[in-house]
């Protein structure tokens, strides 16, 4: 489901790089993979809400908003050579440490691949850039980070049964690590809406 969603976003990004699509169409297409992951694979944030009436729907909605925010944040920040890939590589490295500390090997493996892919891309994207990521790459990169941050357990017990080092405040780690692209996305959105 994750690979299918990433492929759909990549295809939309390639089309948008050639012939710009409208923002409403892009938003609708971006919502579909996030919604499918939340509903079909139970990749959701705040699953503790399931115990309350309407909690499941709220958890799905929060997850979809998170996917949209992170996916578009990495897309919006892709406006200078090396910026999107550099920010994604640093964020992925930070998340990699958290995943390794909690023995979440699948998440850690995919984060390692993300760090390596960004590092390899940066060799050719440092100013003066010889290749560019475009929407076909930045949307997939943002979607990947949104998926991996959702799949990571930040508090509670690790898969081996050991308590994780972080307390309840560890839940805010993705917001702190992705603060720069999320702030940029929020400010760009507000400027565009005002104009």
C-alpha positions in Angstrom: 0.0 0.0 0.0 2.9 2.3 0.8 4.6 1.6 -2.5 1.4 2.1 -4.4 0.8 5.4 -2.8 4.3 6.6 -3.4 4.0 5.5 -7.1 0.7 7.4 -7.5 2.3 10.6 -6.0 5.4 10.1 -8.2 3.2 9.8 -11.3 1.2 12.9 -10.4 4.5 14.8 -9.7 5.9 13.9 -13.1 2.8 15.1 -14.8 2.8 18.3 -12.7 6.5 18.9 -13.6 5.6 18.8 -17.3 2.2 20.5 -17.2 1.2 22.2 -13.9 -2.0 20.7 -12.4 -4.4 22.8 -10.3 -4.0 22.9 -6.5 -7.4 21.2 -5.9 -6.6 18.3 -8.2 -3.2 17.8 -6.6 -4.7 18.0 -3.1 -7.4 15.4 -4.0 -4.8 13.0 -5.4 -2.5 13.5 -2.4 -5.3 12.7 0.0 -6.1 9.3 -1.6 -2.9 7.4 -0.7 -2.9 8.8 2.9 -6.5 7.8 3.4 -5.9 4.4 1.9 -3.0 3.7 4.2 -4.9 4.9 7.3 -8.0 2.7 6.4 -6.5 -0.3 4.8 -3.3 -0.9 6.7 -4.2 0.7 10.1 -1.2 3.1 9.8 -2.7 5.7 12.1 -1.6 8.3 14.6 -3.2 8.5 18.1 -4.7 5.0 18.0 -5.4 5.5 21.7 -8.5 7.5 20.6 -10.1 4.3 19.4 -11.5 3.7 22.9 -13.7 6.9 22.7 -16.8 7.4 20.5 -15.7 8.8 17.1 -12.1 8.2 18.1 -11.3 6.0 15.1 -12.6 8.6 12.6 -10.6 11.3 14.4 -7.5 9.2 14.3 -7.9 8.7 10.6 -8.5 12.4 10.0 -5.4 13.4 12.1 -3.3 10.9 10.1 -4.5 12.2 6.8 -3.8 15.8 7.8 -0.3 14.7 9.0 0.4 13.0 5.6 -0.8 16.1 3.7 1.3 18.4 5.9 4.6 16.5 5.6 4.2 15.6 2.0 3.4 19.2 1.0 6.0 20.6 3.3 8.8 18.7 1.5 7.3 19.7 -1.8 7.1 23.4 -0.9 10.7 23.5 0.5 12.0 22.2 -2.8 12.7 25.6 -4.1 16.5 25.8 -3.8 19.3 23.5 -4.7 19.9 20.9 -2.1 17.3 22.2 0.4 14.6 19.5 0.3 17.0 16.6 0.0 19.2 18.1 2.7 16.4 18.7 5.2 15.0 15.2 4.5 18.4 13.6 5.0 18.9 15.3 8.3 15.3 14.5 9.5 15.6 10.9 8.3 18.9 10.5 10.2 17.3 11.8 13.4 14.3 9.4 13.0 16.8 6.6 12.2 18.4 7.0 15.7 14.9 6.9 17.3 13.9 3.8 15.4 17.2 2.0 16.3 16.9 3.0 19.9 13.4 1.3 20.0 14.5 -1.7 17.9 12.1 -1.0 15.1 14.2 -2.6 12.4 11.8 -2.2 9.4 11.4 1.5 10.0 15.1 1.9 10.6 15.9 0.0 7.4 13.7 2.2 5.2 15.1 5.3 7.0 18.6 4.1 6.2 17.6 3.8 2.5 16.1 7.3 2.6 19.3 8.8 4.1 21.4 7.1 1.5 19.1 8.1 -1.4 19.1 11.7 -0.3 22.9 11.7 0.2 23.4 10.2 -3.3 21.0 12.8 -4.8 22.8 15.7 -3.0 26.0 14.9 -4.8 24.3 16.1 -8.0 22.0 18.7 -6.5 24.5 20.9 -4.7 24.8 24.3 -6.3 25.2 24.5 -9.2 22.7 21.6 -9.5 23.0 19.2 -12.4 19.7 17.4 -11.6 16.5 18.6 -9.9 14.1 16.7 -7.8 10.8 18.3 -8.9 7.4 17.3 -7.6 8.0 13.8 -8.8 10.7 13.4 -6.1 9.7 15.8 -3.4 6.2 14.5 -3.0 7.5 10.9 -2.7 10.1 12.0 -0.2 7.5 13.8 2.0 5.1 10.9 1.7 7.9 8.5 2.8 8.7 10.6 5.9 5.0 10.9 6.8 4.6 7.2 6.5 7.7 6.4 8.5 7.0 8.9 11.3 3.5 7.3 11.6 4.9 3.8 11.7 7.4 4.6 14.4 6.5 4.1 18.1 7.9 6.9 20.2 6.7 5.9 23.7 5.6 2.7 25.5 7.4 -0.6 24.9 9.8 -1.6 22.0 9.0 -4.8 20.0 11.5 -6.6 22.3 9.4 -5.6 25.4 11.9 -3.1 26.8 10.5 0.4 27.8 11.4 3.1 25.3 13.5 6.0 26.6 11.1 8.7 25.8 8.1 9.7 27.9 4.8 11.1 26.6 6.7 14.1 25.3 8.5 11.9 22.8 5.3 12.0 20.7 6.3 15.6 19.7 9.6 14.4 18.2 8.3 14.4 14.6 7.0 18.0 15.0 10.3 19.2 16.4 12.4 17.5 13.7 10.2 18.6 10.9 9.6 22.1 12.3 11.5 23.9 9.5 9.7 22.5 6.5 6.3 22.5 8.4 6.8 26.2 9.3 7.8 27.0 5.7 4.7 25.2 4.4 2.4 27.0 6.8 3.9 30.5 6.0 3.7 29.8 2.2 0.1 28.6 2.5 -0.9 31.7 4.5 0.8 34.0 2.1 -0.9 32.4 -0.9 -4.3 32.4 0.7 -3.9 36.1 1.6 -2.9 37.0 -2.0 
